[in-house]
Every structure is written in C-alpha cells, then in structure tokens.
Amino acid sequence: MNNLVVTVVGIIVLFGFSKARSINDYPSEIDLNLSKVRKTPIQQCNSNLTVVNVQFFSRDKLCTEAPCQIYAGEEVFMVINFKAPNYLENISPEFIINIGSGITIPFDIGQPNACDFFTNTMCPLVKDEPISYKPSFKLPSVLPDKVTASFQFSLVDKSEKIKVICFMLDFSVNR
C-alpha cells in the first residue's frame, strides 16, 4: 500500500497537476529516496546534516531551477521532507536572508514551533522517522526588485542548540 501511495504522489508531483490552489493541495508525504520527484535546487549547509528534499512554491508554481522567482510581500510555501537524525521534541525554524556583500537579515517566519507544521507526524520525533514539514511565509516587501539573493533555512533542536537540517536556496525578487 505504501508503495502505491508513493507512486501516485510521485506521478502527481512529476506531471504537475497544476490546478492546486493552496499548499494543502500538494502532496505532503514523499519518499526521500524517490529520485524522479521534481525538487527545488538547494545547497546543503553542511554535509554532516540530514539530507533534505525541498519543494519551494511561489504563486502556486514549483521552482525547479535556480534562482527561484519570488514576489516580494506574497506568501510562499515549502514542502521539506527529511528523516529525523535522532530523538527530537523541541524544534524551531531559523531563516536568514543573504542579499550579498556580507549583508544578512535574520527573518522571523512567525512559526516558532516547527512541530505545528509537520503534516505526517507529531512531536516528539524518533530517530529515522520520515518527516514532512510545510512552512508558509511572506518574504519582506522591502526587498529590492530584481535583486538575486539567497536564504538559509534551518530547523534547530532548541534543547541541544544544534541544527537538524540546513539548506540554502537562491531566489530572485519580482514585484
């Protein structure tokens, strides 16, 4: 049964079925080893951290090539799939925008408890548990038009004060 669900989810993601109107219309559980699933290109922050599969959506369109096009002040969605590296119960997101020349801006996405945005499980997490995390947020409308920048997204174990996952994504701002 699980293989059938994964296959159907993979087909839906591969062929787009772009009538989805909200992030809840997109698949939330994707096999982390499914190599044909369309993903958003990211760079891992550190090779020692958990490898993730990220899908980034802006205006209900999946970004499949960098830089991802975003629209300042509009809501964006991500589907982040990973396996819990160990037991975790207190996890929060960290988001840092890098606009170049060493200028970084910490950004609060307004979701301090990542556990509230897991779609397939609840906290606490157990080691090797597959996790699907769906944050949504608005990037600041003050970002300059046509600037290409990146953001670093991390999930942090607040108890141990260590990053559980971390990746960077390049984007270009549109108005």
C-alpha positions as CSV (number, residue, x, y, z in Angstrom):
1,M,0.0,0.0,0.0
2,N,2.8,2.5,0.9
3,N,4.5,1.9,-2.5
4,L,1.2,2.7,-4.2
5,V,0.8,5.9,-2.3
6,V,4.4,6.9,-3.1
7,T,4.0,6.1,-6.8
8,V,0.7,8.1,-7.0
9,V,2.3,11.0,-5.1
10,G,5.4,10.8,-7.4
11,I,3.2,10.9,-10.5
12,I,1.2,13.8,-9.2
13,V,4.4,15.8,-8.5
14,L,6.2,14.7,-11.7
15,F,3.3,15.8,-14.0
16,G,2.3,18.8,-12.1
17,F,-1.5,18.6,-12.0
18,S,-1.3,22.4,-11.6
19,K,-4.9,23.0,-10.6
20,A,-3.8,23.1,-7.0
21,R,-4.8,26.4,-5.3
22,S,-3.1,26.1,-1.9
23,I,-0.2,24.2,-0.4
24,N,-2.6,21.7,1.1
25,D,-3.4,20.6,-2.4
26,Y,0.2,19.4,-2.9
27,P,1.4,16.0,-1.7
28,S,2.8,16.1,1.8
29,E,4.4,12.7,2.1
30,I,7.2,12.0,-0.5
31,D,9.6,9.1,-0.3
32,L,13.0,10.7,0.4
33,N,14.7,8.3,-2.0
34,L,12.4,8.9,-4.9
35,S,14.9,10.2,-7.4
36,K,12.4,11.3,-10.1
37,V,10.4,13.6,-7.8
38,R,10.7,17.2,-9.1
39,K,12.6,19.2,-6.5
40,T,13.9,22.7,-5.9
41,P,17.7,23.0,-6.2
42,I,19.3,23.7,-2.9
43,Q,22.7,23.6,-1.4
44,Q,23.2,21.8,1.9
45,C,24.8,24.0,4.6
46,N,26.9,21.1,5.9
47,S,27.4,17.6,4.6
48,N,27.1,16.2,8.2
49,L,23.5,17.3,8.5
50,T,20.4,15.4,7.3
51,V,19.8,15.5,3.6
52,V,16.5,17.0,2.6
53,N,14.2,17.1,-0.3
54,V,12.8,20.6,-0.8
55,Q,9.9,21.8,-2.9
56,F,9.6,25.6,-3.0
57,F,6.4,27.2,-4.3
58,S,5.7,30.8,-5.3
59,R,2.4,31.7,-6.8
60,D,1.5,28.0,-6.6
61,K,4.3,27.1,-9.0
62,L,7.1,24.7,-8.1
63,C,10.5,26.2,-8.5
64,T,12.7,23.6,-10.3
65,E,15.7,25.8,-11.3
66,A,17.7,28.5,-9.5
67,P,17.2,31.3,-8.8
68,C,13.6,30.7,-7.7
69,Q,11.3,33.6,-8.7
70,I,9.5,35.1,-5.7
71,Y,7.2,38.1,-5.4
72,A,8.0,40.5,-2.5
73,G,5.3,40.6,0.1
74,E,3.5,37.5,-1.3
75,E,3.2,34.2,0.5
76,V,5.5,31.3,-0.4
77,F,5.3,27.7,0.6
78,M,7.8,24.9,1.1
79,V,7.5,21.2,1.5
80,I,10.6,19.9,3.2
81,N,11.0,16.1,3.6
82,F,13.7,14.6,5.8
83,K,14.4,11.9,8.3
84,A,14.8,12.8,11.9
85,P,18.5,12.3,12.7
86,N,17.7,11.5,16.4
87,Y,15.1,11.9,19.1
88,L,13.7,15.5,18.8
89,E,10.9,17.2,20.7
90,N,11.6,21.0,20.7
91,I,12.3,22.2,17.1
92,S,12.2,25.8,15.7
93,P,12.9,27.3,12.3
94,E,15.7,29.8,11.6
95,F,15.6,31.8,8.5
96,I,18.4,34.2,7.3
97,I,18.2,36.2,4.1
98,N,21.6,37.0,2.4
99,I,21.4,39.9,0.0
100,G,25.1,39.9,-0.9
101,S,28.2,41.8,0.1
102,G,28.0,40.1,3.5
103,I,24.6,41.6,4.4
104,T,22.4,39.1,6.2
105,I,19.0,39.7,7.6
106,P,17.5,37.3,10.2
107,F,13.9,36.8,9.4
108,D,11.1,35.5,11.7
109,I,8.6,33.5,9.6
110,G,6.2,33.6,12.5
111,Q,6.1,29.9,13.2
112,P,8.3,29.4,16.3
113,N,7.3,25.7,16.8
114,A,8.2,23.6,13.8
115,C,6.2,20.7,15.3
116,D,3.0,22.6,14.5
117,F,3.7,22.3,10.8
118,F,4.6,18.7,10.4
119,T,1.9,17.1,8.2
120,N,2.5,13.4,8.8
121,T,3.5,13.2,12.5
122,M,3.7,15.0,15.8
123,C,6.5,15.8,18.2
124,P,8.4,14.2,19.7
125,L,10.2,12.7,16.7
126,V,12.1,9.4,16.8
127,K,15.4,8.6,15.0
128,D,15.0,7.9,11.3
129,E,11.3,8.9,11.3
130,P,10.3,10.4,7.9
131,I,9.1,13.9,8.3
132,S,7.1,16.2,6.0
133,Y,7.2,19.9,7.1
134,K,5.2,22.6,5.4
135,P,6.0,26.1,6.4
136,S,4.5,29.1,4.6
137,F,5.5,32.7,5.0
138,K,5.7,36.1,3.3
139,L,9.1,37.4,2.4
140,P,9.6,41.1,3.3
141,S,8.1,43.5,0.8
142,V,11.1,45.8,1.3
143,L,13.4,43.5,-0.7
144,P,14.6,45.4,-3.8
145,D,13.1,44.5,-7.1
146,K,15.2,42.3,-9.4
147,V,17.8,41.5,-6.7
148,T,19.2,38.0,-6.7
149,A,19.8,36.8,-3.2
150,S,19.7,33.6,-1.1
151,F,18.2,32.4,2.1
152,Q,19.4,29.9,4.6
153,F,16.8,27.8,6.3
154,S,17.4,25.6,9.3
155,L,15.5,23.6,11.8
156,V,17.1,23.8,15.2
157,D,16.9,21.4,18.1
158,K,16.2,24.0,20.8
159,S,17.2,21.6,23.6
160,E,20.7,20.8,22.2
161,K,21.0,24.2,20.3
162,I,22.1,22.4,17.1
163,K,20.9,22.5,13.6
164,V,18.9,19.4,12.5
165,I,18.6,20.4,8.8
166,C,20.1,23.4,7.0
167,F,20.0,24.4,3.3
168,M,20.4,27.4,1.2
169,L,18.2,28.4,-1.7
170,D,18.9,31.1,-4.4
171,F,16.0,33.4,-5.4
172,S,15.2,36.5,-7.4
173,V,12.8,39.2,-6.3
174,N,10.0,40.4,-8.5
175,R,7.3,43.0,-8.0
